[in-house]
Amino acid sequence: MDRNWYDLPNEVRFGIRYLSAHFYPKRYMERWSVLKPLSVKLADQVKEYSPQQVQEELDHFQFFDLYFREEPLSQIELPSSYIKFFDDLVEDFQSGELERIVTRFHLVTEGILATTGLDVLRRAGEKYSLPQFVTGIRHIIEDEARHINFGMSLVTSKEYAVKRIEELYPQAKRIVEDGKEKLDHLVPFQEILEEMEELKRGRIYRLSKL
């Protein structure tokens, strides 16, 4: 944790912790514990799916766990919209259908939700001079970009992928809207929504070029 962490306004600290908990939902990890073995299974089944990506996700958890050791993210309650979205993600992984997994996980969860959230955390960390936090977030951003590109490479039906993005996007947006009161202390909320919309358009545009 950065030495000046406790100098930040309470609402900013809580906003950062609240958003960080979306990347490391420690309070709910047991609920979704099946995701780890399912991810490992996918890595075994899909030749191009590198176990390194699974390990990088675990490394991201470790970063948030260590950084917030003094104020554990297990204290953070996440909205029902988030919980439902990840319950559905588990179902997608359990289905074994690669297109379902890729579209929800790589294109929407990582490609829109995580990309937006990480950018908000980076901007907040820079604004409030949290160098240790920003370094960790930038590293995660680099990893996530590779994961998204990998997911794009696994898409076999552009039409299905676009349909899924359109279907899942309102659910992703609802998660963000449910956190408006907390996120607005980090970055103007309208800018967050605009970034999400831009990312959605960008993912669909990239799919059109496959």
Backbone as a printed PyTorch tensor [residue, N CA C, xyz], in Angstrom:
tensor([[[  0.8400,  -1.1940,   0.0000],
         [  0.0000,   0.0000,   0.0000],
         [  0.8790,   1.2490,   0.0000]],

        [[  0.4960,   2.2440,  -0.7890],
         [  1.2590,   3.4870,  -0.8450],
         [  1.2000,   4.2040,   0.4980]],

        [[  2.2950,   4.8640,   0.8460],
         [  2.4010,   5.4900,   2.1640],
         [  1.3780,   6.5880,   2.3940]],

        [[  0.9340,   7.2180,   1.3120],
         [ -0.0210,   8.3240,   1.4520],
         [ -1.4780,   7.8670,   1.3290]],

        [[ -1.7050,   6.5610,   1.3360],
         [ -3.0630,   6.0350,   1.1470],
         [ -4.0620,   6.6510,   2.1230]],

        [[ -3.6870,   6.7240,   3.3710],
         [ -4.6260,   7.2130,   4.3900],
         [ -4.7750,   8.7320,   4.3730]],

        [[ -4.0190,   9.4000,   3.5110],
         [ -4.1950,  10.8480,   3.3410],
         [ -5.3320,  11.1610,   2.3710]],

        [[ -5.7720,  10.1550,   1.6230],
         [ -6.8320,  10.3720,   0.6370],
         [ -8.1800,  10.5780,   1.3290]],

        [[ -9.0840,  11.3310,   0.7020],
         [-10.4400,  11.4630,   1.2480],
         [-11.0890,  10.0830,   1.3910]],

        [[-11.8830,   9.9100,   2.4310],
         [-12.5090,   8.6120,   2.6960],
         [-13.3020,   8.0910,   1.5050]],

        [[-14.0410,   9.0000,   0.8340],
         [-14.8810,   8.5550,  -0.2700],
         [-14.0440,   8.1020,  -1.4690]],

        [[-12.8520,   8.6660,  -1.6220],
         [-11.9550,   8.2450,  -2.7050],
         [-11.3570,   6.8800,  -2.3780]],

        [[-10.9090,   6.7110,  -1.1580],
         [-10.3640,   5.4180,  -0.7400],
         [-11.4030,   4.3180,  -0.9010]],

        [[-12.6260,   4.6080,  -0.4780],
         [-13.6610,   3.5800,  -0.5950],
         [-13.9850,   3.3110,  -2.0620]],

        [[-14.0200,   4.3560,  -2.8820],
         [-14.2910,   4.1670,  -4.3040],
         [-13.2510,   3.2890,  -4.9690]],

        [[-11.9820,   3.5040,  -4.6360],
         [-10.9010,   2.6870,  -5.1880],
         [-11.0300,   1.2440,  -4.7160]],

        [[-11.3270,   1.0700,  -3.4330],
         [-11.4920,  -0.2890,  -2.9010],
         [-12.7120,  -0.9720,  -3.5170]],

        [[-13.7940,  -0.2240,  -3.6570],
         [-15.0180,  -0.7790,  -4.2410],
         [-14.7670,  -1.2720,  -5.6640]],

        [[-14.1280,  -0.4530,  -6.4700],
         [-13.8570,  -0.8450,  -7.8500],
         [-12.8250,  -1.9660,  -7.9080]],

        [[-11.8170,  -1.9120,  -7.0470],
         [-10.8020,  -2.9700,  -7.0160],
         [-11.4160,  -4.3180,  -6.6690]],

        [[-12.4460,  -4.3050,  -5.8240],
         [-13.1040,  -5.5600,  -5.4390],
         [-13.7780,  -6.2390,  -6.6230]],

        [[-14.0790,  -5.4790,  -7.6670],
         [-14.6360,  -6.0900,  -8.8780],
         [-13.5860,  -6.9590,  -9.5750]],

        [[-12.3210,  -6.6570,  -9.3480],
         [-11.2340,  -7.4340,  -9.9440],
         [-10.7610,  -8.5450,  -9.0120]],

        [[-11.0070,  -8.3820,  -7.7260],
         [-10.6740,  -9.4150,  -6.7420],
         [-11.8340,  -9.4950,  -5.7510]],

        [[-12.9220, -10.1770,  -6.1420],
         [-14.1190, -10.2480,  -5.2900],
         [-13.9380, -11.2420,  -4.1450]],

        [[-13.0460, -10.9000,  -3.2330],
         [-12.6350, -11.8400,  -2.1890],
         [-13.8130, -12.3540,  -1.3680]],

        [[-14.7930, -11.5010,  -1.1600],
         [-15.9650, -11.8690,  -0.3660],
         [-16.7450, -13.0230,  -1.0180]],

        [[-16.6020, -13.1750,  -2.3230],
         [-17.4270, -14.1290,  -3.0740],
         [-16.6050, -15.2380,  -3.7380]],

        [[-15.3360, -15.3370,  -3.3960],
         [-14.4580, -16.2610,  -4.1110],
         [-14.9160, -17.7160,  -3.9910]],

        [[-15.4220, -18.0830,  -2.8340],
         [-15.8790, -19.4630,  -2.6650],
         [-17.0610, -19.7570,  -3.5860]],

        [[-17.9150, -18.7680,  -3.7700],
         [-19.0830, -18.9300,  -4.6450],
         [-18.6610, -19.3030,  -6.0670]],

        [[-17.5350, -18.7240,  -6.5150],
         [-17.0740, -18.9510,  -7.8870],
         [-15.7880, -19.7670,  -7.9360]],

        [[-15.5570, -20.5810,  -6.9180],
         [-14.3020, -21.3380,  -6.8310],
         [-14.1270, -22.3150,  -7.9940]],

        [[-15.2430, -22.7120,  -8.6100],
         [-15.1680, -23.6630,  -9.7190],
         [-14.5170, -23.0450, -10.9590]],

        [[-14.4420, -21.7140, -11.0170],
         [-13.8800, -21.0680, -12.2080],
         [-12.4110, -21.4270, -12.4340]],

        [[-11.6510, -21.5760, -11.3610],
         [-10.2280, -21.8840, -11.5390],
         [-10.0340, -23.2350, -12.2280]],

        [[-10.6150, -24.3340, -11.7030],
         [-10.4220, -25.6060, -12.4180],
         [-11.0210, -25.6090, -13.8250]],

        [[-12.1070, -24.8750, -14.0230],
         [-12.6910, -24.7940, -15.3610],
         [-11.7590, -24.0600, -16.3210]],

        [[-11.0770, -23.0190, -15.8170],
         [-10.1190, -22.2830, -16.6480],
         [ -8.9240, -23.1570, -17.0040]],

        [[ -8.4650, -23.9350, -16.0270],
         [ -7.3490, -24.8480, -16.2730],
         [ -7.7560, -25.9020, -17.3040]],

        [[ -8.9810, -26.3960, -17.1790],
         [ -9.4870, -27.3830, -18.1370],
         [ -9.5270, -26.7970, -19.5440]],

        [[ -9.9700, -25.5480, -19.6390],
         [-10.0190, -24.8890, -20.9450],
         [ -8.6230, -24.7560, -21.5310]],

        [[ -7.6540, -24.4240, -20.6780],
         [ -6.2690, -24.2850, -21.1390],
         [ -5.7440, -25.6100, -21.6840]],

        [[ -6.2050, -26.7140, -21.1010],
         [ -5.7850, -28.0370, -21.5770],
         [ -6.4540, -28.3960, -22.9010]],

        [[ -7.7030, -27.9410, -23.0660],
         [ -8.4890, -28.3440, -24.2350],
         [ -8.2000, -27.5010, -25.4770]],

        [[ -7.9590, -26.2130, -25.2720],
         [ -7.7530, -25.3010, -26.3950],
         [ -6.2580, -25.1000, -26.5890]],

        [[ -5.7500, -25.5740, -27.7050],
         [ -4.3020, -25.5980, -27.9240],
         [ -3.6670, -24.2250, -27.7590]],

        [[ -4.3530, -23.1890, -28.2510],
         [ -3.7650, -21.8510, -28.2140],
         [ -3.9070, -21.1780, -26.8470]],

        [[ -4.7370, -21.7720, -25.9830],
         [ -5.0220, -21.1340, -24.6920],
         [ -3.8700, -21.4160, -23.7360]],

        [[ -3.0850, -20.4110, -23.4590],
         [ -1.8920, -20.5910, -22.6500],
         [ -2.2220, -20.6220, -21.1600]],

        [[ -1.6610, -21.5970, -20.4290],
         [ -1.8250, -21.6130, -18.9730],
         [ -1.2900, -20.3280, -18.3350]],

        [[ -0.4190, -19.6240, -19.0730],
         [  0.1160, -18.3610, -18.5650],
         [ -1.0060, -17.3640, -18.3020]],

        [[ -2.0320, -17.3840, -19.1280],
         [ -3.1420, -16.4540, -18.9370],
         [ -3.8920, -16.7470, -17.6460]],

        [[ -4.0590, -18.0340, -17.3460],
         [ -4.7010, -18.4260, -16.0870],
         [ -3.8540, -17.9380, -14.9170]],

        [[ -2.5390, -18.1250, -15.0220],
         [ -1.6420, -17.7000, -13.9520],
         [ -1.6510, -16.1880, -13.7880]],

        [[ -1.7330, -15.4630, -14.8940],
         [ -1.7580, -14.0000, -14.8110],
         [ -2.9940, -13.5120, -14.0680]],

        [[ -4.1320, -14.1750, -14.2710],
         [ -5.3400, -13.7950, -13.5330],
         [ -5.1230, -13.9840, -12.0330]],

        [[ -4.4570, -15.0620, -11.6570],
         [ -4.1660, -15.3110, -10.2420],
         [ -3.1910, -14.2700,  -9.7010]],

        [[ -2.2410, -13.8610, -10.5290],
         [ -1.2960, -12.8170, -10.1240],
         [ -2.0210, -11.4990,  -9.8760]],

        [[ -3.0460, -11.2240, -10.6710],
         [ -3.8220,  -9.9940, -10.4750],
         [ -4.5310, -10.0330,  -9.1230]],

        [[ -5.0950, -11.1970,  -8.7930],
         [ -5.7290, -11.3510,  -7.4840],
         [ -4.7220, -11.0540,  -6.3750]],

        [[ -3.5220, -11.5950,  -6.5380],
         [ -2.5020, -11.4270,  -5.5050],
         [ -2.1260,  -9.9600,  -5.3280]],

        [[ -2.0490,  -9.2210,  -6.4300],
         [ -1.7260,  -7.7970,  -6.3260],
         [ -2.7490,  -7.0750,  -5.4600]],

        [[ -4.0290,  -7.2650,  -5.7560],
         [ -5.0660,  -6.5760,  -4.9890],
         [ -5.0970,  -7.0610,  -3.5420]],

        [[ -4.8670,  -8.3470,  -3.3440],
         [ -4.8790,  -8.8980,  -1.9870],
         [ -3.7700,  -8.2840,  -1.1390]],

        [[ -2.5840,  -8.1850,  -1.7120],
         [ -1.4470,  -7.6350,  -0.9710],
         [ -1.5750,  -6.1280,  -0.7770]],

        [[ -2.0100,  -5.4310,  -1.8170],
         [ -2.0940,  -3.9710,  -1.7120],
         [ -3.0980,  -3.5650,  -0.6460]],

        [[ -4.2020,  -4.2650,  -0.5660],
         [ -5.2590,  -3.8920,   0.3790],
         [ -5.2640,  -4.7790,   1.6230]],

        [[ -4.0950,  -5.2650,   1.9830],
         [ -4.0070,  -6.1550,   3.1450],
         [ -4.5170,  -5.4830,   4.4170]],

        [[ -4.2710,  -4.1730,   4.5500],
         [ -4.7070,  -3.4570,   5.7550],
         [ -6.1950,  -3.1150,   5.7290]],

        [[ -6.7790,  -3.0950,   4.5330],
         [ -8.2140,  -2.8310,   4.3810],
         [ -8.7770,  -3.8640,   3.4020]],

        [[ -8.9710,  -5.0900,   3.8640],
         [ -9.2970,  -6.2130,   2.9770],
         [-10.5180,  -5.9720,   2.0950]],

        [[-10.3990,  -6.4140,   0.8590],
         [-11.5110,  -6.2560,  -0.0740],
         [-12.6750,  -7.1810,   0.2590]],

        [[-12.4550,  -8.1280,   1.1610],
         [-13.5490,  -8.9920,   1.6090],
         [-14.6170,  -8.1940,   2.3480]],

        [[-14.2820,  -6.9780,   2.7540],
         [-15.2520,  -6.1090,   3.4320],
         [-16.2270,  -5.4600,   2.4520]],

        [[-15.9080,  -5.5270,   1.1700],
         [-16.7010,  -4.8250,   0.1550],
         [-17.8340,  -5.7100,  -0.3610]],

        [[-19.0440,  -5.1790,  -0.2910],
         [-20.2030,  -5.8800,  -0.8390],
         [-20.4550,  -5.3770,  -2.2590]],

        [[-20.5460,  -6.3010,  -3.1900],
         [-20.7490,  -5.9490,  -4.5950],
         [-22.2290,  -6.0630,  -4.9650]],

        [[-22.6580,  -5.3390,  -5.9990],
         [-24.0820,  -5.3220,  -6.3530],
         [-24.5680,  -6.6570,  -6.9110]],

        [[-25.8650,  -6.8790,  -6.7850],
         [-26.4590,  -8.1300,  -7.2790],
         [-26.2650,  -8.2790,  -8.7870]],

        [[-26.1780,  -7.1640,  -9.5050],
         [-25.9550,  -7.2240, -10.9540],
         [-24.6130,  -7.8780, -11.2750]],

        [[-23.5970,  -7.5790, -10.4680],
         [-22.2710,  -8.1750, -10.6430],
         [-22.3210,  -9.6690, -10.3350]],

        [[-22.9600, -10.0090,  -9.2340],
         [-23.0360, -11.4090,  -8.8130],
         [-23.7510, -12.2440,  -9.8700]],

        [[-24.8580, -11.7250, -10.3930],
         [-25.6020, -12.4480, -11.4310],
         [-24.7510, -12.6140, -12.6900]],

        [[-24.0200, -11.5810, -13.0660],
         [-23.1910, -11.6360, -14.2670],
         [-22.1450, -12.7340, -14.1430]],

        [[-21.5350, -12.8580, -12.9610],
         [-20.4940, -13.8660, -12.7800],
         [-21.0700, -15.2510, -12.5220]],

        [[-22.2580, -15.3340, -11.9690],
         [-22.9390, -16.6320, -11.9160],
         [-23.1550, -17.1490, -13.3380]],

        [[-23.5530, -16.2450, -14.2240],
         [-23.7630, -16.6220, -15.6280],
         [-22.4440, -16.9750, -16.3140]],

        [[-21.3660, -16.3030, -15.9170],
         [-20.0500, -16.6310, -16.4680],
         [-19.6680, -18.0630, -16.1010]],

        [[-19.9470, -18.4500, -14.8670],
         [-19.6810, -19.8280, -14.4450],
         [-20.4560, -20.8010, -15.3290]],

        [[-21.7270, -20.4890, -15.5920],
         [-22.5410, -21.3510, -16.4520],
         [-21.9460, -21.4470, -17.8590]],

        [[-21.4340, -20.3380, -18.3590],
         [-20.8050, -20.3590, -19.6820],
         [-19.5910, -21.2810, -19.6890]],

        [[-18.7570, -21.1840, -18.6520],
         [-17.5870, -22.0580, -18.5650],
         [-18.0120, -23.5170, -18.4320]],

        [[-19.0460, -23.7680, -17.6380],
         [-19.5120, -25.1430, -17.4450],
         [-20.0790, -25.7390, -18.7270]],

        [[-20.5930, -24.8950, -19.6000],
         [-21.1580, -25.3900, -20.8620],
         [-20.0870, -25.9940, -21.7600]],

        [[-18.8500, -25.5190, -21.6020],
         [-17.7660, -25.9860, -22.4540],
         [-17.8060, -25.4190, -23.8590]],

        [[-18.7850, -24.5370, -24.1240],
         [-18.9200, -23.9470, -25.4600],
         [-17.9770, -22.7450, -25.5770]],

        [[-16.9590, -22.9120, -26.3720],
         [-15.8960, -21.9100, -26.4440],
         [-16.4180, -20.5270, -26.8250]],

        [[-17.3400, -20.4640, -27.7820],
         [-17.8510, -19.1580, -28.2230],
         [-18.5840, -18.4400, -27.0870]],

        [[-19.3250, -19.1890, -26.2820],
         [-20.0140, -18.5850, -25.1320],
         [-19.0040, -18.0270, -24.1370]],

        [[-17.9730, -18.8040, -23.8760],
         [-16.9560, -18.3890, -22.9060],
         [-16.2150, -17.1500, -23.4020]],

        [[-15.7520, -17.2200, -24.6380],
         [-14.9470, -16.1330, -25.2010],
         [-15.7280, -14.8280, -25.2590]],

        [[-16.9920, -14.9030, -25.6920],
         [-17.7550, -13.6620, -25.8540],
         [-18.0520, -12.9980, -24.5220]],

        [[-18.4010, -13.7870, -23.5070],
         [-18.6730, -13.1590, -22.2060],
         [-17.3830, -12.7610, -21.4970]],

        [[-16.3980, -13.6840, -21.4730],
         [-15.2030, -13.4290, -20.6680],
         [-14.2290, -12.4780, -21.3570]],

        [[-13.7830, -12.8360, -22.5590],
         [-12.7480, -12.0340, -23.2090],
         [-13.2770, -10.7310, -23.8110]],

        [[-14.4440, -10.7920, -24.4510],
         [-14.9200,  -9.6160, -25.1840],
         [-15.6840,  -8.6240, -24.3190]],

        [[-16.4840,  -9.1220, -23.3670],
         [-17.2860,  -8.2040, -22.5510],
         [-16.6730,  -7.9930, -21.1690]],

        [[-16.4030,  -9.0910, -20.4400],
         [-15.8590,  -8.9400, -19.0840],
         [-14.5060,  -8.2340, -19.1210]],

        [[-13.5890,  -8.7540, -19.9260],
         [-12.2650,  -8.1350, -20.0310],
         [-12.2690,  -6.9670, -21.0170]],

        [[-12.9270,  -7.1690, -22.1520],
         [-12.8440,  -6.1890, -23.2340],
         [-13.5920,  -4.8960, -22.9990]],

        [[-14.6030,  -4.9140, -22.1310],
         [-15.3580,  -3.6920, -21.8560],
         [-15.3230,  -3.3490, -20.3670]],

        [[-15.8190,  -4.2710, -19.5290],
         [-15.8940,  -3.9770, -18.0930],
         [-14.5170,  -3.7430, -17.4730]],

        [[-13.6300,  -4.7250, -17.6320],
         [-12.3150,  -4.6150, -16.9970],
         [-11.4930,  -3.4770, -17.5890]],

        [[-11.5510,  -3.3170, -18.8990],
         [-10.7850,  -2.2380, -19.5330],
         [-11.2260,  -0.8790, -19.0050]],

        [[-12.5280,  -0.6910, -18.8830],
         [-13.0440,   0.5680, -18.3340],
         [-12.6290,   0.7340, -16.8830]],

        [[-12.8380,  -0.3000, -16.0820],
         [-12.5260,  -0.2140, -14.6570],
         [-11.0610,   0.0290, -14.3800]],

        [[-10.1960,  -0.6450, -15.1170],
         [ -8.7580,  -0.4560, -14.9170],
         [ -8.3300,   0.9550, -15.2920]],

        [[ -8.9400,   1.5080, -16.3250],
         [ -8.6110,   2.8800, -16.7080],
         [ -9.0420,   3.8590, -15.6210]],

        [[-10.1960,   3.6140, -15.0170],
         [-10.6500,   4.4710, -13.9130],
         [ -9.6810,   4.3650, -12.7380]],

        [[ -9.2540,   3.1560, -12.4100],
         [ -8.3030,   2.9740, -11.3080],
         [ -6.9690,   3.6420, -11.6190]],

        [[ -6.5200,   3.5160, -12.8640],
         [ -5.2550,   4.1710, -13.2430],
         [ -5.3660,   5.6810, -13.0940]],

        [[ -6.4390,   6.2370, -13.6130],
         [ -6.6240,   7.6910, -13.5410],
         [ -6.7240,   8.1710, -12.0970]],

        [[ -7.4400,   7.4300, -11.2800],
         [ -7.5670,   7.8130,  -9.8700],
         [ -6.2210,   7.7040,  -9.1650]],

        [[ -5.4810,   6.6350,  -9.4610],
         [ -4.1710,   6.4530,  -8.8410],
         [ -3.1980,   7.5510,  -9.2160]],

        [[ -3.2550,   7.9860, -10.4740],
         [ -2.3860,   9.0780, -10.9150],
         [ -2.8180,  10.4010, -10.2920]],

        [[ -4.1100,  10.6380, -10.2400],
         [ -4.6260,  11.8890,  -9.6780],
         [ -4.2360,  12.0500,  -8.2170]],

        [[ -4.2680,  10.9420,  -7.4720],
         [ -4.0010,  11.0140,  -6.0380],
         [ -2.6040,  10.5180,  -5.6730]],

        [[ -1.7270,  10.4380,  -6.6620],
         [ -0.3010,  10.1410,  -6.4480],
         [ -0.0930,   8.8450,  -5.6680]],

        [[ -0.5450,   7.7450,  -6.2720],
         [ -0.3650,   6.4100,  -5.6890],
         [  0.5290,   5.5930,  -6.6290]],

        [[  1.8460,   5.8420,  -6.6290],
         [  2.7360,   5.2120,  -7.6130],
         [  2.7510,   3.6910,  -7.5630]],

        [[  2.7410,   3.1190,  -6.3700],
         [  2.7570,   1.6590,  -6.2540],
         [  1.4850,   1.0640,  -6.8580]],

        [[  0.3680,   1.6890,  -6.5680],
         [ -0.9100,   1.2190,  -7.0980],
         [ -0.9450,   1.3480,  -8.6190]],

        [[ -0.5210,   2.4830,  -9.1300],
         [ -0.5460,   2.7250, -10.5790],
         [  0.3440,   1.7270, -11.3160]],

        [[  1.5110,   1.4310, -10.7660],
         [  2.4070,   0.4600, -11.3990],
         [  1.7300,  -0.8970, -11.5320]],

        [[  1.0750,  -1.3290, -10.4600],
         [  0.3730,  -2.6100, -10.4990],
         [ -0.7650,  -2.6110, -11.4970]],

        [[ -1.5260,  -1.5300, -11.5330],
         [ -2.6610,  -1.4400, -12.4530],
         [ -2.1850,  -1.4310, -13.9040]],

        [[ -1.1150,  -0.7100, -14.1850],
         [ -0.5970,  -0.6760, -15.5610],
         [ -0.1520,  -2.0600, -16.0170]],

        [[  0.4310,  -2.8130, -15.1150],
         [  0.8500,  -4.1780, -15.4500],
         [ -0.3650,  -5.0400, -15.7910]],

        [[ -1.4230,  -4.8980, -15.0080],
         [ -2.6480,  -5.6600, -15.2690],
         [ -3.2580,  -5.2420, -16.6040]],

        [[ -3.2390,  -3.9430, -16.8980],
         [ -3.7720,  -3.4490, -18.1730],
         [ -3.0520,  -4.1150, -19.3480]],

        [[ -1.7350,  -4.2380, -19.2530],
         [ -0.9610,  -4.8850, -20.3220],
         [ -1.3710,  -6.3490, -20.4870]],

        [[ -1.5250,  -7.0440, -19.3600],
         [ -1.9410,  -8.4490, -19.4180],
         [ -3.3210,  -8.5830, -20.0540]],

        [[ -4.2440,  -7.7300, -19.6110],
         [ -5.6190,  -7.8220, -20.1030],
         [ -5.6880,  -7.5710, -21.6090]],

        [[ -4.8680,  -6.6710, -22.1030],
         [ -4.8630,  -6.3900, -23.5450],
         [ -4.4980,  -7.6440, -24.3340]],

        [[ -3.5280,  -8.3990, -23.8350],
         [ -3.1530,  -9.6540, -24.5040],
         [ -4.2960, -10.6590, -24.4500]],

        [[ -4.9590, -10.7250, -23.2920],
         [ -6.0640, -11.6790, -23.1390],
         [ -7.2000, -11.3580, -24.1100]],

        [[ -7.4990, -10.0750, -24.2560],
         [ -8.5790,  -9.6580, -25.1630],
         [ -8.2260, -10.0220, -26.6020]],

        [[ -6.9940,  -9.7430, -26.9940],
         [ -6.5580, -10.0800, -28.3550],
         [ -6.6450, -11.5840, -28.5970]],

        [[ -6.2770, -12.3450, -27.5710],
         [ -6.3650, -13.7970, -27.6860],
         [ -7.8160, -14.2270, -27.8760]],

        [[ -8.7170, -13.6430, -27.0870],
         [-10.1320, -13.9690, -27.2190],
         [-10.6520, -13.6720, -28.6110]],

        [[-10.2460, -12.5390, -29.1560],
         [-10.6490, -12.1800, -30.5200],
         [-10.1970, -13.2450, -31.5190]],

        [[ -9.0280, -13.7990, -31.2950],
         [ -8.4910, -14.7910, -32.2320],
         [ -9.2690, -16.1000, -32.1970]],

        [[-10.0370, -16.3240, -31.1330],
         [-10.8000, -17.5640, -31.0010],
         [-12.2100, -17.4630, -31.5740]],

        [[-12.6210, -16.2610, -31.9540],
         [-13.9720, -16.0730, -32.4940],
         [-14.0710, -16.7240, -33.8730]],

        [[-15.0710, -17.5650, -34.0430],
         [-15.2880, -18.2070, -35.3410],
         [-16.5350, -17.6750, -36.0420]],

        [[-17.4650, -17.1190, -35.2630],
         [-18.6800, -16.5490, -35.8500],
         [-18.7960, -15.0880, -35.4400]],

        [[-18.5040, -14.2020, -36.3720],
         [-18.6110, -12.7630, -36.0850],
         [-20.0400, -12.3980, -35.7040]],

        [[-20.9880, -12.9910, -36.4030],
         [-22.3920, -12.6590, -36.1570],
         [-22.7960, -13.0250, -34.7340]],

        [[-22.3860, -14.2150, -34.2970],
         [-22.7110, -14.6500, -32.9360],
         [-22.0320, -13.7510, -31.9120]],

        [[-20.7770, -13.4140, -32.1520],
         [-20.0280, -12.5870, -31.2080],
         [-20.6570, -11.2040, -31.0640]],

        [[-21.0450, -10.6000, -32.1760],
         [-21.6830,  -9.2810, -32.1250],
         [-23.0170,  -9.3720, -31.3910]],

        [[-23.7820, -10.4120, -31.6840],
         [-25.0700, -10.6130, -31.0160],
         [-24.8860, -10.7370, -29.5100]],

        [[-23.8650, -11.4670, -29.0980],
         [-23.6020, -11.6540, -27.6590],
         [-23.1710, -10.3510, -27.0020]],

        [[-22.3390,  -9.5750, -27.6720],
         [-21.9400,  -8.2880, -27.1020],
         [-23.1680,  -7.4110, -26.8960]],

        [[-24.0280,  -7.3570, -27.8930],
         [-25.2500,  -6.5500, -27.7860],
         [-26.1410,  -7.0670, -26.6580]],

        [[-26.1790,  -8.3600, -26.4800],
         [-27.0130,  -8.9910, -25.4580],
         [-26.4630,  -8.7530, -24.0520]],

        [[-25.1460,  -8.8440, -23.9130],
         [-24.5160,  -8.7670, -22.5950],
         [-24.1830,  -7.3440, -22.1700]],

        [[-24.0630,  -6.4530, -23.1180],
         [-23.6500,  -5.0850, -22.7840],
         [-24.5720,  -4.4120, -21.7680]],

        [[-25.8950,  -4.4970, -21.9000],
         [-26.7560,  -3.8600, -20.8900],
         [-26.5190,  -4.4010, -19.4810]],

        [[-26.1710,  -5.6860, -19.3820],
         [-25.8710,  -6.2660, -18.0730],
         [-24.5820,  -5.6650, -17.5070]],

        [[-23.5860,  -5.5160, -18.3700],
         [-22.3200,  -4.9140, -17.9460],
         [-22.5280,  -3.4580, -17.5330]],

        [[-23.3210,  -2.7480, -18.3100],
         [-23.5930,  -1.3390, -18.0030],
         [-24.3190,  -1.2020, -16.6720]],

        [[-25.2130,  -2.1320, -16.3850],
         [-25.9540,  -2.0930, -15.1220],
         [-25.0060,  -2.2230, -13.9280]],

        [[-23.9970,  -3.0730, -14.0570],
         [-23.0100,  -3.2230, -12.9810],
         [-22.3540,  -1.8830, -12.6830]],

        [[-21.9690,  -1.1830, -13.7360],
         [-21.3070,   0.1160, -13.5780],
         [-22.2770,   1.1410, -13.0030]],

        [[-23.4920,   1.1620, -13.5050],
         [-24.4890,   2.1200, -13.0140],
         [-24.8040,   1.8940, -11.5440]],

        [[-24.7640,   0.6430, -11.1080],
         [-25.0310,   0.3440,  -9.6980],
         [-23.9350,   0.8890,  -8.7790]],

        [[-22.7770,   1.2120,  -9.3480],
         [-21.6820,   1.7660,  -8.5450],
         [-21.4910,   3.2570,  -8.7310]],

        [[-22.4460,   3.9170,  -9.3760],
         [-22.3020,   5.3330,  -9.7240],
         [-21.8880,   6.1950,  -8.5360]],

        [[-22.5340,   6.0200,  -7.4110],
         [-22.2750,   6.8580,  -6.2370],
         [-20.8210,   6.7600,  -5.7850]],

        [[-20.2270,   5.5750,  -5.9120],
         [-18.8320,   5.3930,  -5.4930],
         [-17.8560,   5.8240,  -6.5830]],

        [[-18.1750,   5.4740,  -7.8240],
         [-17.2470,   5.7350,  -8.9260],
         [-17.1500,   7.2100,  -9.2660]],

        [[-18.2070,   7.9460,  -9.0150],
         [-18.2340,   9.3730,  -9.3430],
         [-17.1930,  10.1590,  -8.5570]],

        [[-16.6960,   9.5870,  -7.4580],
         [-15.6440,  10.2450,  -6.6740],
         [-14.2630,  10.0480,  -7.3030]],

        [[-14.1790,   9.1280,  -8.2600],
         [-12.8910,   8.8210,  -8.8860],
         [-12.7350,   9.5060, -10.2340]],

        [[-13.7640,   9.3740, -11.0610],
         [-13.7860,   9.9400, -12.4140],
         [-15.2210,  10.3760, -12.6850]],

        [[-15.4330,  11.5160, -13.3530],
         [-16.8110,  11.9090, -13.6770],
         [-17.5690,  10.7480, -14.3210]],

        [[-18.7280,  10.4280, -13.7560],
         [-19.4120,   9.1990, -14.1470],
         [-19.7760,   9.1690, -15.6270]],

        [[-20.1440,  10.3010, -16.1810],
         [-20.5020,  10.3340, -17.5960],
         [-19.3270,   9.9160, -18.4720]],

        [[-18.1160,  10.2540, -18.0610],
         [-16.9280,   9.8480, -18.8170],
         [-16.7600,   8.3280, -18.7880]],

        [[-17.1260,   7.7130, -17.6720],
         [-17.0400,   6.2530, -17.5610],
         [-18.0080,   5.5960, -18.5400]],

        [[-19.2390,   6.0910, -18.5700],
         [-20.2320,   5.5360, -19.4900],
         [-19.8140,   5.7320, -20.9450]],

        [[-19.2590,   6.8960, -21.2450],
         [-18.8150,   7.1650, -22.6160],
         [-17.6740,   6.2330, -23.0190]],

        [[-16.7810,   5.9430, -22.0820],
         [-15.6830,   5.0240, -22.3880],
         [-16.2250,   3.6230, -22.6660]],

        [[-17.2010,   3.1980, -21.8790],
         [-17.8160,   1.8910, -22.1180],
         [-18.4290,   1.8090, -23.5140]],

        [[-19.1610,   2.8470, -23.8830],
         [-19.8050,   2.8700, -25.1990],
         [-18.7590,   2.8180, -26.3110]],

        [[-17.6850,   3.5600, -26.1260],
         [-16.6160,   3.5790, -27.1330],
         [-15.9640,   2.2050, -27.2660]],

        [[-15.7500,   1.5420, -26.1290],
         [-15.1550,   0.2090, -26.1610],
         [-16.0870,  -0.7940, -26.8350]],

        [[-17.3720,  -0.6830, -26.5490],
         [-18.3390,  -1.5700, -27.2000],
         [-18.2640,  -1.4110, -28.7190]],

        [[-18.2880,  -0.1570, -29.1770],
         [-18.2100,   0.0890, -30.6180],
         [-16.9010,  -0.4470, -31.1860]],

        [[-15.8160,  -0.2660, -30.4230],
         [-14.5110,  -0.7240, -30.8820],
         [-14.4310,  -2.2310, -31.0140]],

        [[-15.0060,  -2.9590, -30.0490],
         [-14.9890,  -4.4280, -30.1270],
         [-15.7900,  -4.9040, -31.3410]],

        [[-16.9490,  -4.2990, -31.5540],
         [-17.7850,  -4.6980, -32.6850],
         [-17.0910,  -4.3660, -34.0090]],

        [[-16.4210,  -3.2190, -34.0620],
         [-15.7010,  -2.8380, -35.2800],
         [-14.5880,  -3.8420, -35.5750]],

        [[-13.8430,  -4.2370, -34.5440],
         [-12.7660,  -5.2120, -34.7540],
         [-13.3190,  -6.5400, -35.2510]],

        [[-14.4620,  -6.9320, -34.7050],
         [-15.0730,  -8.1800, -35.1600],
         [-15.4490,  -8.0960, -36.6390]],

        [[-15.8900,  -6.9190, -37.0660],
         [-16.3000,  -6.7560, -38.4670],
         [-15.1230,  -6.8980, -39.4210]],

        [[-13.9060,  -6.7360, -38.8870],
         [-12.7110,  -6.8050, -39.7320],
         [-12.0590,  -8.1910, -39.7220]],

        [[-12.6190,  -9.1110, -38.9360],
         [-12.0290, -10.4510, -38.8740],
         [-12.2520, -11.2080, -40.1800]]])
